[in-house]
Amino acid sequence: MQKCGSGLAPACTRPTCRSTARLYSQAARQSGRACQRFQSPVKPTSSFEQLLSQTGLSITTQIQRNAPAAQLYEHALRYEPGSAISSSGALIARSGKKTGRSPRDKRVVEESATVDDVWWGPVNKKLSAESFAANYERAANYLNTQDHMYVFDGFAGWDPRYRIKVRVVCARAYHALFMNNMLIRPTAEELENFGEPDFTIMNAGQFPANRFTKGMTSNTSVAISFERRQMVILGTEYAGEMKKGVFTVMHYLMPKAGVLSLHSSCNEGPRGDVSLFFGLSGTGKTTLSADPARLLIGDDEHVWTDTGVFNIEGGCYAKAIDLSAKKEPEIFNAIRFGSVLENVVYDEQTRAVDYSDRSITENTRCAYPIEYIPSAKVPCIGGHPKNIILLTCDAFGVLPPVSKLTPAQAMYHFISGYTAKIAGTEEGVTEPEATFSACFGQPFLVWHPVKYAQMLAQKMQEHNAHVWLVNTGWSGGSYGTGKRISLKHSRAIIDAIHSGELEKATYTNYGAFNLQIPQAVFKVPDRLLNPSDAWTGNPEEFSSTLAKLAQLFQANFKTYADKATPDIVAAGPQL
């Protein structure tokens, strides 16, 4: 087996964004409607080359704009060592030293227009405008020295009322193809009339940040300026930084415009019933939403508006570790020409990928256009959700595989966002560890978590949505002694939710967490439904483990208790 190897822009003075503060205040006044900025495309006022030159980029470099996949394959194979074509036709690429996101290196520029909106702290660390400008110039200068530069212009958001135009500038064909898959691809006419982007990503990830620049703590920097409408990447070639950068931008703009952005997957049943799946990487969000019996609206990022939901992305970014045609046929078959496989190991003769090989990373991935899923619904837009499924990966083995939540419990668990970090999704994580991630997506929050929770509560009440807590983690014991709940049982639980079986089920109360768990679920062993029955150790060990997790919940929620209502606080575990 062989491992696959490895000028400063001026301040914006355009009339449409001379005052970002005015733009955002306009969006906030829309009262459920999109601001005018999102309603109609801006006609180009100057050529593509002129627009690029205004950003400090050289137009003498060979620029590939929205290049077809075949051409990007050729460039990757020719110029990027370690690239290969898999036996199924996907482009295999390496992301270098970084094989996961670098959340400790994320920065948001402190700007007068947005300073009072941002939830500052460990998630959103402040960066000065001067340091951002220095990083931008560093990235632009690096890109200007390259023989090849790639530009991809695409959209974020399937609803034309709320979509934004995103420009990605990078020096790797792999990155260009990745964002070709993850953004919504424009038609020839849309590309011709693309004009000025609403947001630009400058990806110079092959070049390190200057650690002596104020605010830098390593040679990696992922920084966003909402006022300049730019993102700069230095010191990491992990493509997922671009994807999550776009989501962070939408996670700020959409609530500002009066609609709710969500870190969730989404699908639609034969009767038009829509389900939202919340959960961090490794909880099964992508896998469980890719259901051949239902239409896939999207696997990761959505917005809930006054008319329903829409997908932010044009593709999917699925975990590939231990992937098989038997367990996940739709994802397995989506890995073909045009897809990007990241950091996988393959046979040097046959180019067949060994999806079980973890020698590079646990976080092997595949990015593919959403239409590669046969059941995808395009355009990726649906009605109001009927079921909301909060997925968690419990490493303690004491949360039930499924429980029905009251509205107060739904808010408590949404704000808590309990799961376990899965090995490989972040640098330095080698085994699951308990964590709490507000709104099941804390690394991508811009506003305070309570803002998203309040907007979700309002939507749930307006549309009478059912909420379920589904544990895809461990049963029979904690990580190391228990076993991961099988995918077939998790699928059976999701099927029971969609069929309406669990709406009519008989429930029993579950211990300190006060959860309602069903007595029976079709195709799921009864013993599995109650963690105390499934526990293989002694009862005292189970009780102490349950109490330990309950205490972790209580300690975590103290951060939000001052802004939560008494009924939400009381909906948590009680000892």
N, C-alpha and C positions, 0 to 999 in steps of 0.2 A: 504494500500500500504506500502511496505517495501523498504527502500533504501538499495542498495547493499553496504556492508561495506568495511569498509576499511582494500712485498719486492720490491723495486724500480727497474723498468725495465732498463737494460743497454741501452746505446745509440746504435742505429742501425749501424751495421758494415757490412751488407751483401753487396756483390758486386753490386747487382741491385739497391741499394738505399744508397750506401755509400755517394754519393753526390746527394742530392735532387735537388740542383741547376743544376747539369749536366742533370738530368732527364728532368726537366722542359725546359731547353734550347733546349734539343733534340726535345721535343714535339713541341716547337715553330718553329723549322726549317722544320717541315714536309710539310708545304705548302699545306694544305688540306688533308693530309693523317695522319692516326693515327701513333703515335710513336710506336716503336717496343714493348714497354712495354705492349701495349694493344692488340697486334696482336696474341699472342700465350700463352697458359697457361703455368705457371711454374710448372715443375714436382716436387713433394715433395722431399726434400733433407733430411728430418728427420721425425720422427713420430709425430702425432698430440700431444701426451703428451709432447714430447721434446720441441716442438714449444711453447706450453703453459707455460712450466716451464721457458722458456727464457723470458717470459713477466712478471715474478714475481708472477705468480699464482700457487697455490698449486695443485698438481695432486693427493693429498690424499682425497680431497673433492669429493663427488659424482657428477660427471659431466655428464650431459645429452647433447649430441651433436646431433643437428638436430633431436630432438625427434619428434615422430608423434603427431598429434593433440590430439588423444585420451589420450596419456600419459600426455601431458601438461594440458589437462582438469583435469585429476585425481589429478595432483600435485596442480593446482590452487585451486581446491575444498578442498583439504586436508590441504594445508599450507597457503593459502591466504584468510583471513577472508573477508566475504562479497561477495565472488565469487559465481556464480550460473549458471545454464544452463537455457536459455530462452526457452519459449514454442516452438520457431522455431528451437532450437538446437544450438544457438550461445553461446559462453562463455561470461558471464557478468562479468566485472571486474571494480574495482575502482582504480583511479590513485592517491588517497590520497588527500592531501591538494591542490595540484596544478592540476587544471583541464584545463589548457591551457599552451601555451609556456611562457617562461620567458625571453623575448628578452633583458631586462636590465641586465641580468646575463650572457649573451653570451660574450665569450672572444676568441681572436685569438692570438696565441703566436707570439711575435715579433722575427723573425729569419732572419739571413742574406740572406738565399736563397730566401725568399719571401717578404721581407720587402718593396721592391720597387713596388711590384705587388698589394698589398692589399690596398683597399680604406679605410683608417683609419678614424675613427670618431665615431659617435653614433652607427652605425651598427656594425663595427668591432673595438672593444675596445682592446687595447694592454694588453697582459699578459706576464710576464717574463718567461723564460724557467725554472727558479728555482721554481716559483710558480706552473707552470704546473706539474713539477716533484713531488712536494709535494702533489698536488691533485691526481696524478696518484698513488702514493704510498698509499695514504689514501684510494682510491677506491680499489686497489689490496688487501690491508690488510683487508678491510671490506669483500670483496668477499671470501677471504680465511677463514673467520670465519664462513661462512654459511654452513649448512648441505647439501644444494643443490646448484649447480651452473649450469647454462644453457649456452650453446654455440650454436649459429646458424651461419653457414657459407653459404653465398649466394653471388649473383652477383648484381651489379648495372649497368644497360645498356644492352639492348637486342642485340645490334650490337656487335658481337665478336671482332671487331676491336678496340672498345673503352671501353668495359666493364672492371670493376675493381672487384676484389675479396674483400668482406667485411666480417669481423668476428665480431659478437656481443657476448659479455660476460656479463651476467646479473644474478641476484639472484631471479627473479620472472618468473614463468611459463607464466604468462600473457605477459610479455615483449618478451619472446622467441617466443610465438605464433604470437604476433603482427608483429615481424620482419620476421617470416616465411611467413607471408602474404604479407609484403611490399617489401621484396627483391625478386629477381628471384631465385627460388628454384633449386638447382643443381640436376642433375641425380645422381644415385648411383656411376657411373663411375667418374663423375665430382667431387663428394665429396671425393672419394678415392684419386684422384689426385689433390686435392685442394691446397696442399702445404702451403706456407706462404701467408697470406692475404696481400692485398695492403693497407688496412686500417682496424683499429680495434677500436670498440666502447667498452669502459669500463663503463658499466652502474651500478653504485652503488647508484642509486637515493634514496634509503631508508635511506642512511647515509648522514648527512649534511656536507657541506663544513666548513672548519675552517675560521670563519670571520676574524681572526687575520692573515691569510695568505695574503701577499701583493697582492693587486688587487681584493680581495673579498669585495663585498659591502653587502652581505647577506649570509645566509647559503645555498644558491643555486648557483651552478656553472655549466655552460655548456661551455667547453673549447675545442678548436681544435688546434692541432699542425700539420702543413703540413709537417714539416721536419721529425718528429717522426712518422707521418702517424697514429695518434691516436686521439681519442675523449674521454673525461672523463666527466661523468655526476654525479653530487652530489646534493642532496637536492631537487630533483624533480622526481616523479614517472610517470610524464606525458609521455606517449609513443611517442607522436608526436615529442619530442626532438630528438629521434634517427632517425626518418624518415627525418626530416629537416637537421639533421647533415650530413647524406649521401648526400643530395641534395647540401648542402653548399660545400662539397668536390668536387662533380662533377661540380658545378658552378665555381670552380677555375680551375680544371684540363682540362675541355673540351675546353674553350677558349685558354688555354695554348697550347693545341694540334691542334688549328686552326679550331675548330668546335664550334657551338653556342648552349649553354645550355639555356633552357627556362622554366620559371615557367608557364606552360600552360597545358591544356588538349588537346586531339587530337582525331579526328575520321575520318573515310573514307567512302565516299559514294559508291553507286553501280557502278559508272563509274570510281572508283579509285581516285576521287577528295578528297583531304585531307584538313581539316580545323584545324586551331590552335585556341584555346580559351585562352585568357589571363584574369586573374582576381584573386584577393585575396579571402580569405575565405569569404563565404557568398554572393558572386556575382552570383553564379549559375554555376560556371565552371564545377563542377562534374555533376550536374544535367542535364545541357543542352548538355553536351557531351555524356551522356548515352542515346543515341537515338536508339530505336529499328530498325529504318529504315537505320541506318548506323553502320559500324563496329567501335567499340571502340578500339583505339590504346593505350590510357592511359588517366588518369583523372587529372594529376597534374604536372608531370615533364618529359621534353623531350629534345632531342638534335637534331639539324638540321645540317646534314652533306652534303657532296658533292653528296650523292646518295638519300637523303630524310631525313625522321625523324625516330627516334626510342624512345621508352619509356625507362626511367631509371628504373622504378619500376616493381615489379611483382604482384602488387595489387592496391587496391583503399582504400581511407580513406575518407569516406563520412560523412557529417553532418547528424545527425539523428533526430534533433529537428523537431517536427511536421511532421515526415516522415509518409507517408501513401501509401498503395498499389495503390490507385487511382492516386495520383499525381506523384509518382516516382516508378512505378512497378518494374523496373529492379533492382534498389537499394534495395527496400523492400524485394524482393525475394532472394537477395544475402545474406541476414542475416539468415544463417543456420549453420549447423555443420561445424566447422573450422573457422568461423568468430569470431571476437572479438567486443563486445559491451562495450563501455566505459561510465561509470558514468550515466547510465540510471536508472530509477525507474521502478520497476516491481511489479506485484501482488504476494504476498508471497504464495498464494495457487496455482494459475494457471501458474505462471511464465511468464504471458503475459506482455509485455513491454508497458508502457504508454509513447509514444513518444512525447506527448505534455507536460509532466511534466518537469518543469524547476527548481525544488527545489534543485537539486544538482548543476547544471550548465546549461547555454544556449548551451554550447559547447559539447553536447552529440555526440558521434562518433561511426562509425562502420568501422572496417578494414577487408577486405576480399580479397581472391585471385582474380586476374582479370578474370580468367576463370569462376568465378561465375556469370559474366555478359554474358548472352547467345550470345550477339552480339560482344563479344570481339574478336579481331583479334590476334591470337597467331601463330607465334612470333609477338611481338608488334612492327612492322616496317612498314612504309608507304613511299609513294613517296613525292615529293616536294609539299608544301601546295599551294592551289589555293585561299583560303580565310583565312584571319587573323581577328579574332574577339576580340576586346578589350572590355572586360566586366567591367562595373563600377556600383557601387551602390550609386547613387546620393541621399544624404540625404536632399538636398535643394529642389528637385523637379523641377529643371529648365533645366536639360539636356534632350534632346529628347530620346525616346526609341530606335531609330536607326538613324544613320547618316553615310554617305559615306565620307571617308577621303582621302585627297590628300596625296602623299608621305610625304610632309613636315608636314602635320597635323598628320600623323601616327607616325612620329618620336617624335613630340611634346607631343602627348598624351601617347605614350609608355614611354618616359622619365618621364613624370609627374606622371603617374600611379594613377590618382585620383580615390578614392572610399570612402566608409565610413567603419570604423572599426565596425564589427558586434559583438554584445554582446557575450562574452564568449570565443572568440578565443584567447584573451590575458588576463592575470590576471589583474583584476581591471576595465575592460571595461564592463559596465552594460547596455549601450544603444549606438546606432550608433553615431559616431562622424566623422566629415569630416577629411580626412587625405590624404596625398600624399605619395605613395610608389613607388619609382623609378622602372621602368621596371615591374610593377605589382608584385614585389617580393623583395622589398628593404631589409627586414630582412635577406635575404639569399644571397645577393650580396657579392662578394669578390672583384672583380674588380670595377673600377669606372663605373657608369651607362652608360656613353657615349660609353664605349667600347662595351657593349652589344648592344646598339642602333645602332652603326655604323655597326656591324656585321649583325644585322637584316635588316638594310637598304640595304646592299649589297645583301642579300638573296632575299629580296622583288623585287629588280630591276632585278636580274638575272632570276627570275622565274615568273615575272609579276603577283604578288599576289595582290588581292583586299583586302582593309583594311576597317573595319567597327567599329564604336564605338556604343556599345549596352548598354543602361542603364536599369538595372533590379531593380533599386531603386524606388524612390517615384515619384508620379504624382499627379497633382491637388493641391499640396501644399508641404511644407517642412515636415520632420518627425514630427509626432504629430498631423498634421492637414490633410495632404494628405494621399493617400493610396499607398501601395506597388504595383507596376505593376504586374499583375497576371502572373503566370507561363505559362498559356495557350497562353497569348499574346506574351510573350518572345519566346516561342517555335514557334509560327507562324512567328515571325520575322526571327528566325534562319532558318526555313523552306524556307522562301522567299529568303534568301541569297543563300541557297544551290540549290534551283531550278533554279536560274538565274533570278528570277522575279525582284529583286532589281537592277540588272545590267541594265535592260531596263526601269526602272521606271523614272517618271518625278520628278525633285527635285526643292525645293525652298530653298532660303538662310535663315539661322536662326541667326538673331541678332548679338550680340557682339561676339559670338563664331565663326561666319562665317562658320557654319556647313551646309552641304547639307542634307536636310531631305526629304524623299519621300512623295508625296502627298497622296499615298494610298498603303496599304499593305493588302494582302488577309487575312481575318479573324481578322483584327485589326481595331478597330473603328478609323475613320479618325481624330476625335477630340483628340484622345490620342497621335497622332504623333507629334503635335506641343504643347510644354509645355504651351505656352501662351494661347492656346485655352482650354487646360485641367485645367488651374488654377482656383480654386474655390473662391479665395480671390479677392481683388480689384487690378486693373492694376498697381497702384503705388507700391503696396507691391511686385508684381511680378518683376517689373523693379528694385527695390532696392535689391531684393534677387538675381536676375541675375547679377547685378553689383557687389554684394558682392562676389559671387563665382568667377567671372572673376578676381577680385582683388586678391583673394586667389591663383588662378592659376598664375598670374603674379608675385606675391611675392615669390611663391615656385620656379618658374623657374629661378629666379635670381641666384640660386645655381649652375645652369648648363649653364647659358647663355654664359660664357666666352669660353666654349668648343663647343658650338653649332654654326652651320652656321647661317647667317642672315635670310635665308628663313625659317629655323626651328623656330627661335625666333618669326618671323613675323606670323607664323601659329597659334599662340596662340590667346586668346581673346583680342580684341582691344576695349578700351572704349573711 
